[in-house]
Amino acid sequence: MQRTIIHQWRDWLLEYIDGDNYELIQKDTQEVFAIVAKDAMDAENRCQKIIKNTKHEPV
């Protein structure tokens, strides 16, 4: 299975897995969010919502 990077933000990485499956990875904490989307644009839109709603406390 080959993963493809779809989009990269400063601290986040969106990867295409297969079919309708994507993963959003927070690079600093290695936290992974599973995304099911109909295409890459839909996945990016869903990721933007997750990024805006995810707040990490400073260590």
Backbone torsions as a table, in degrees:
resi	resn	phi	psi	omega
1	MET	NA	124.7	179.0
2	GLN	-105.2	127.9	179.5
3	ARG	-93.6	144.6	-179.8
4	THR	-123.3	130.1	176.5
5	ILE	-75.6	123.2	-179.0
6	ILE	-93.1	-45.0	-177.3
7	HIS	-153.1	149.1	177.5
8	GLN	-132.3	125.2	172.8
9	TRP	-102.8	-178.7	-177.2
10	ARG	-54.2	-52.7	-175.6
11	ASP	-113.6	9.8	-173.6
12	TRP	-133.6	152.5	178.9
13	LEU	-136.6	129.0	176.9
14	LEU	-106.9	122.4	-179.7
15	GLU	-118.9	140.8	173.5
16	TYR	-87.7	129.4	180.0
17	ILE	-97.1	-69.6	175.2
18	ASP	-173.2	159.6	179.7
19	GLY	55.6	-120.3	178.6
20	ASP	-104.6	18.1	-173.1
21	ASN	-103.6	130.5	178.5
22	TYR	-133.3	162.1	173.5
23	GLU	-130.5	135.5	174.2
24	LEU	-106.3	122.6	-175.1
25	ILE	-117.7	127.8	174.3
26	GLN	-86.2	113.9	-170.0
27	LYS	-63.7	-37.2	-177.0
28	ASP	-69.9	-44.0	-175.5
29	THR	-99.9	-8.9	-176.6
30	GLN	62.5	23.2	176.3
31	GLU	-72.0	135.8	-175.5
32	VAL	-119.5	132.3	176.2
33	PHE	-116.6	125.3	176.3
34	ALA	-80.5	132.2	-179.4
35	ILE	-122.6	132.9	171.4
36	VAL	-113.8	119.8	-175.9
37	ALA	-144.4	155.5	-177.4
38	LYS	-76.2	-25.3	176.8
39	ASP	-159.3	178.3	-175.7
40	ALA	-62.9	-37.4	-180.0
41	MET	-66.1	-42.2	176.5
42	ASP	-62.2	-41.7	178.4
43	ALA	-61.9	-43.4	178.9
44	GLU	-62.2	-42.0	178.3
45	ASN	-62.7	-42.3	178.1
46	ARG	-65.2	-38.4	179.6
47	CYS	-64.7	-39.9	179.3
48	GLN	-58.5	-39.8	178.4
49	LYS	-65.6	-42.4	179.5
50	ILE	-64.5	-44.8	-179.1
51	ILE	-60.7	-44.0	-179.5
52	LYS	-66.7	-32.6	-176.9
53	ASN	-90.1	-9.4	-179.1
54	THR	-96.1	121.0	179.0
55	LYS	-121.9	124.0	178.1
56	HIS	-104.0	133.5	178.3
57	GLU	-76.1	139.4	176.1
58	PRO	-63.9	142.6	-178.1
59	VAL	-87.7	NA	NA
